[in-house]
Structure formats: C-alpha cells, structure tokens
Amino acid sequence: MADAHVKHHDYHMVDPSPWPILGTVAVFIFALGGIHYMHGGAAWWILPGFLFTLYVMAMWWVDVRNEANAGYHTRVVQLTHRYGMMLFIASEVMFFVAWFWAYFDVALFPSDPHQVARTAFTGGHWPPQNVATFDPWHLPLLNTLILLTSGTTVTWAHHAIVHGDRDGAKQALWITCGLGVLFSMLQAYEYSHAQFSFGGSIYGATFFMATGFHGFHVIVGTIMLAVCLLRLYKGDFTPKQHFGFEAAAWYWHFVDVVWLFLFAAIYVWGYGGPVAGGH
C-alpha cells in the first residue's frame, strides 16, 4: 500500500489551491468596476477589483516560489514553464503587432480614400500636418541607450547566477532595476512635453497607444526584476534552478526589442521636424 503513494514520474501534481477561483472572482469584480467607471461612475470603483487581482497574483506566485524551493520543479516541469513563457511572450508580440499595424496602415496610406475623413486628419501627409513630433536624437535616443544598457546588465546578472556569483548578480540586478525606473521617469517627462494629445489626431492615438503600452511593460518588467532581486537576497536562486529569473530576463529582452522597433518606426521614420511636413 505504501508503494501506491510513491511518485514514479517527473511531473508535479499541484495541491488544491484557492487561487484559480479567487482569481476569477477578482477579475470579474475588476471588470465590473471598469464598466461602471466607463459609464460615468467614480474612478475608485476600479480599485477594489484591481487590488484583489494583485493580491491573488502575488499569493499565487508565492505558492509557485515555495514549490520551486521545495524541489517540485523538476527538469520536466521547468520545460513546461519555459514553453508557457514562450507562448506568453508570443502573445505579447501579437499584441504589439496590432499597434504597429494601425500605425503603418495610416502612415503608408495617409490619404486612403476608403478610410472616411483620414485625409482631413492627416492632410495627406505623415506625420499629419501641424503635428510637432519628438526629435528622435534627443530624449528618445537616450532612452534607447538606457534600455540597451539594461539588457546587458540583466545578461550579466544571469551569467553571475549561473556561475554562483550571488554578489555580482545582486549588483547587476540593482543596476537593471535602476535603469528601468530611469527609463519610466524619462518617458513620463517626454509625455509631459508632448505638443499633441491622445485624442487630437491619428498620430497622437497611435503614438501613445504603442509607446504607452510599451512603457507599461517596462514597469511590469522592472517589478518582475525587483522581485527577482528580493529572491536573490532570500537565497532562492541556484546555478541549476533559477527559471523565475530567466523568465523575467526573457521578458526584459522582449521589451528591449520592441522598443528598438518603436524607436526606428515611430521616432526616426515618423519624424517630421519641429512641425510635420510629411514624407
């Protein structure tokens, strides 16, 4: 009878957990608050569902961390985690494809007769007439260098973890998190000096949707790396088991690559001078 309870496989049979059902309830409350707000309700209606969702996410990830520390994440389990993270990043790629599609559709065809009132908005040019775009070789270039540097420091952290250099990994992650915060601060400063608005033109809508969602991803990635830094201080990561950090590093590299496309397409290719004159 004792042999019946012996595990003869490399998979982890997860214990019963309250987080899936609680997560469903949290997201439902979040959605109700958002719907109420969009129909004229107070903004604070969003807060309960938002905080509840964050709580469920945090506690669920704590359980996953405890499972990893207990040795339940075998090589087979880690492989499934890798596939899951790859699919998640692939879904994020398609998310940004939508914004690039919208941007290039109007940028390449600013006077498309099949799109009602497009010419009236753009003046038949891209960027639209009378839109003062950002000079890509000032703050956008600085932010590009910051993100590229953070990509090298997160790789340094990974190399240090693999070779058991915990102090080096901490130092590299501190620098990476600091660069992520600096990027977000500079982007907020840039937004505060924009001479166009979200609702003022097609350019403003596509610019803020694409770069704004990227900025949100930078904030999420910075939080993920900060959690990894905390786990480093707790002694969670080892040279052989540190997929939690690897997943965060993959996400950060994805954020870097998306920014390079944004910088090239929106800031450089879409630059029209102090006042847009069109391509």
N, C-alpha and C positions, 0 to 999 in steps of 0.2 A: 504493500500500500504506500510505503514511503516513496518508492520509485515513481509513483503517479504524479508527485509534485515536483519532480526534478525536471529542470528545463533542458531540452535536448535540441535547442535551436539558438540562433544568434539574434532573434528579434526580441523587442521589449514589449511585453504585454502591459499596457498602461493601466494603472489603478483607476477605479471610478473617480471621476472628477466633477465638481460642480461648475467649472468654468465654461464649458460649452453652452449650457442652458442659460447661465447668468450672462454670458456674453451676448446671446441672442436678445435677452430682455434689455440689456444695456443699450444695444444698438437700436432697438425698437423705440426706447424712450428718447434716445438721441434724435432719431428721425422725427418723432412727434414734435419735439421741441423745435427742430429746424423748420418743419412745416408751419407750426404756429407762428414762428418768427417771420417767415416769408409771407404770411398772410396778415402782417401788421402787428403781431404780438411783440412783447418786450424781448430784448436780446437775452435776458437772463434765463429764459425758458430753455435755451440750449445747454446751459451749464450743468444741470443735474445729469443728463444723459452723457454728456462729454466726460465728466468726472467719473461717472460709474464705468464707462467704457475704459478709461485709462486705468482704473483700479483693477478691473478684470484682466486687462492685458498684462499689467505688472505682476499680479499674483500668479497668473498662468505661466509667465516666463520664469518666475521664481521656482515653480514646480519643475520646469524643464531643466533649470540650472541644477536643482537638487538631484534630479535623475542622472544628469551628466556626472556630477561629483560622486554619486553612488556607484558609478561604473556601468550603468544600464545602457549607455550609448556605445554599443559595440561598433565594429567597423561596418557591419551591415546597416545598423541604424544610422550611423553617420553618413553612409552613402545615400540613404533616402532623404536625409536632411539636405544634403548637397543638391539632389535633384529638385527638392522643394524650393530651395533658394534660387536655383537657376530658373525655374518656372516663374517665380515671383518677379525676378529681375526682367525676364522676358515680357511679363505682363506690364511692367513699368515702361519698358521700351515702347510697347504699342501705345501706351498712354501718351507718351511724348510724340509719337508719330502723328497722333491726331492734331496736336498743336502745330507741328511743322507742316502738316498737310494744309491746314487752314491758312497758315502764313504764306506758303508758296503759291497756293491757289490764287490768292488776291495779289501777291507780289508779281507773279509772272503774267497775270491777266488782269491788270488794274482797270481796264475798260471793257470787260467782258459784257457784251450786250444781253446775254442770257441772265445775268445777275442784276436784278432790279436795283436801281439807284447806286450801283457800285461806282460808276463814273462820277456821279455827283459827290460822293465821299472822297474819292481819290484824286479827282481832277485828271484822270487818265494817266497818272504818274505813280511811281513807287520809289520812295515813300510818298504818301499823299501830299498834296500841295499845302504849304503853310504849316507843316509839322517840323518842329526843330528836334532832330534826332540827337542822341548822345554821340559824342566823339569817341569812337572805339579805342583810340590810342591813349586815352587818359585813364579814368577810373575802371572801365571795363577791362582794359589790358592789365591793370594792377590786380584786379580780382582773378583774372585768368592765371597770372603768375602765382597768386596765393593758393589757388586750388591745385595747380600742378605741383607746387612745393608740398602741399599736404598729402598728395598722392605718393610722393617719395618718402615722407616721414611715416606714413602708415605701412608702407612696404618695409621700411627699416624696423618698425615695431614687430611685424610678422617674422622677419629674419631673426630678430633678437629672441622671440618666444621659441622659435624652432631650435635655436642653439642654447636655450636655457639661460639667456641673459635677461633676467627679470628687470633689473635696474635700467638697462638700455631700452627695454620695451616700454617701461613707465615713462621714461624721458621722451621717447618718440611719440607716445600717445598724448602726453601733455601738449607737445608742440602741435600735433594734428588737431586736437580739440581747440586749441587757441586759434589756429588758422581758420578753422570752421566758424568760430564766433566772429573773428575779424571779417571774414567774407560777408556774413549776415549783416554786420554793422555797416559795412561799406555799401552793401546793396540797399539797405534802408536809407542811407544818406543819398544815394543816387536817386531813389524813388522820390525823395523829398524835393529834389531839384528838377524833376521831370516837367517839361513845358507842354505836356499833353496828358490827357486823363484816360481812364479806362473806357468811359462812355463817350469820349469826344470824337473818336474816329476808329476805323477798322484797324489802323496801325496801333493805337493805344490798346485796343482789346487784345489783339494777338500778342503784342509785346508783353503786357502784364500777365496774361494767362501763361505764356510759355516761360518767361523768366521768373514769374512769381511762384509757379508750381515748382520750378527748379529750386528756388530759394527755400521753399517748404521742405523739399527733400534734403537740402543741405542741413537744415535744422534737425530733421529726423536723424540723419546720419551722424551729426555731431552728438546727439543724445545717445545713440547706439554706441559710439566710440567712448563716450564718457562712462557709460555703464560697463564697458569692457575694461576701462581703466580702473574702476572700482573693483571689478572682479580680479584684476591683476593684484591689487593690494590685498585682497582676500585670499590669494593663492590658488584661485580656481584653475587657471590655465597651466597646462604642462606641454612639453615639446611634442608629445604624442596625441594629446587631446585638447584642442583649442578651437573647435569649429565655430563656437559662438563668436570669437574674434574674427575668424576667417569670413564668416557671413557678413559681418559689419564692414570688413575691408573690401569685400566684393561690392557691396552696396556703395561704398565711398568711391571706388574706381568707376562704377557706373555713373555716379553723379559727376565725376570729373569729365568723363567722355561726353555726356550730354551737354555740359557747359561748353566744351570745345565746339560742338556743332552750333549751339546757340550764339556763341561769340562770332563764329565765322558767318553764319547765315543772317542773324538779326542785327548784330552790331557792325560788322565790317561790310558785308554785302549790302545791307539795308541802310547804310549811312548815306544821308543826303546833304550833308553840310549843315551849317548853323540853321538854315531854313531850307527844307527839302526842295530840290529842284527836279527830282526824278532821275531815273536811269536813262 
